[in-house]
């Protein structure tokens, strides 16, 4: 978990990264929480449209019942997250292929929010070539 460990220890800046590590989600969660960060996971299997993606992120981020299921609502929920958070987005590739404009907008929202220094988003799994750094 070297790249992730660097973020958790403050040696790498939080941000949005591709991550190819094969650790189980429970192991990643344990490592993240042991370092004092919060953890959530989005399982991208079967998520190939915007509404399914918003549902997945709304659930993972414990969005309130009035969550609007759109990009502005996602931005609002992320703004209200307290503490340091790692989001593991497994199997992001199918969504990125199916709706690249929304995928790019979502990763832009994550990148913007990670500028506070307390959000890391790890895109794990195969997907299209995207201009994001690798944490490996």
C-alpha positions, -999 to +999 in steps of 0.1 A: +000+000+000+030+022-004+014+050-024-016+050-001+006+049+029+024+080+016-009+099+015-020+087+049+014+098+064+013+131+046+042+124+022+020+126-009-007+151-015-043+139-013-060+140-047-075+117-074-053+088-084-054+056-104-045+027-081-038-008-092-033-024-058-051-058-053-057-055-016-091-064-003-114-035+005-115-046+041-077-044+043-077-010+027-104+002+051-084-011+081-052+006+070-070+039+063-089+039+095-058+029+115-042+060+102-071+081+115-088+087+081-124+078+072-130+053+044-158+046+020-160+024-011-180+027-043-185-005-062-187+004-098-199-030-111-231-023-131-228+015-127-230+027-163-253+058-161-253+090-142-282+082-119-267+049-109-234+067-102-251+094-081-269+067-062-237+048-055-219+080-043-249+092-024-250+059-005-212+057+000-210+093+013-241+089+035-259+117+017-291+130+033-325+119+020-329+151+000-297+144-020-304+157-055-285+130-074-267+155-096-232+170-098-241+200-077-255+178-050-224+156-051-203+188-047-224+199-017-222+165+000-184+165-004-182+200+010-200+189+041-177+158+047-158+163+079-124+148+086-100+131+062-116+107+038-103+081+014-128+070-013-120+037-031-139+036-064-136+001-076-144-008-113-147+028-124-138+019-160-172+009-174-188+042-162-159+062-177-164+045-210-202+048-209-203+085-200-170+102-203-183+138-198-199+130-165-169+109-154-146+139-161-170+162-143-170+139-112-132+136-111-129+173-115-152+178-085-131+153-065-099+171-076-113+205-066-124+191-032-091+173-026-074+207-026-084+211+010-059+183+017-083+159+033-097+139+004-081+111-016-100+092-043-085+060-056-097+047-089-090+010-089-095-014-118-090-012-155-104+017-175-097+041-204-065+061-205-072+092-184-049+121-174-047+112-137-015+102-119-010+067-107-005+060-070+015+029-078 
